[in-house]
Amino acid sequence: MSQPHILVVDDDPEIGRLLGKYLESQGFRCSIAASRRACEQKIADARIDLVVLDVMLPDGSGLDICREMKDRRPEIAIILLTALKEDVDRIIGLEIGADDYLGKPFNPRELAARIRAVLRRGGGTETPQGDDGPATYVFEGFRVDPERRLATSPEGEDLVLTGAEFDLLMIFLERPGRVLSRDILMDLLHGRMADPFDRSVDVTMSRLRRKFNDGGVFRLFKTVRNGGYQFAARVERREAVPGEERP
């Protein structure tokens, strides 16, 4: 399997150099960009698996880059770098599709761990040839294929989900009917306990509800007072049949 290609976008050349050197020592291939223009050029020139993106850049906002990238290249994962007090930027970043965020200053070891977690969630490892993969999940006319990380509506249209949205959906589909607290969801999604002020799970849940037309009705994703969230729909798990072509 080839090394994951990480693009670090930060206008501080010393931070870029040190992060690049450290990430390469951790087994990643790393490129550096110091501006929005350089970031866009790197993405156009090479296959990038994940972007570590500073919110503040000299020629534009990292939030704007994140929004446009998730519209045009949703397969590229994004971890935002924000100042510790920029809670608004973190929330906006998650709402527009960022897969995770990290506050400055940070430990490079934590960044490497976050990168591995995001790539793992996003299917960053190759699927062995001949493996029929996991079952397809069906509920309320929706179909979800974990192997291809694809969700389709009852009308047969593909739903555009970010990596974090798909991962949260799979957590519920694998545990239908269970009430899952924010702490549990945060641990399953990010491998860490929830901070009392961390809204990432709530923001991702809000986006999922909107994309599944569940806003205001909550027939699929229910909020349980003082408990957390529950996936209320009946889920049918259809095992893959060897040699059968998937729809």
Sequence and secondary structure as in RCSB ss.txt:
>XXXX:A:sequence
MSQPHILVVDDDPEIGRLLGKYLESQGFRCSIAASRRACEQKIADARIDLVVLDVMLPDGSGLDICREMKDRRPE
IAIILLTALKEDVDRIIGLEIGADDYLGKPFNPRELAARIRAVLRRGGGTETPQGDDGPATYVFEGFRVDPERRL
ATSPEGEDLVLTGAEFDLLMIFLERPGRVLSRDILMDLLHGRMADPFDRSVDVTMSRLRRKFNDGGVFRLFKTVR
NGGYQFAARVERREAVPGEERP
>XXXX:A:secstr
    EEEEE S HHHHHHHHHHHHHTT EEEEESSHHHHHHHHHHS  SEEEEESEETTEEHHHHHHHHHHH TT
SEEEEEEETT HHHHHHHHHTT SEEEEES  HHHHHHHHHHHHHHTT S   TT   S EEEETTEEEETTTTE
EE TTS EE   HHHHHHHHHHHTSTT EE HHHHHHHHHSS   TT  HHHHHHHHHHHHTT TTT SSEEEET
TTEEEE S  EEE   TT    
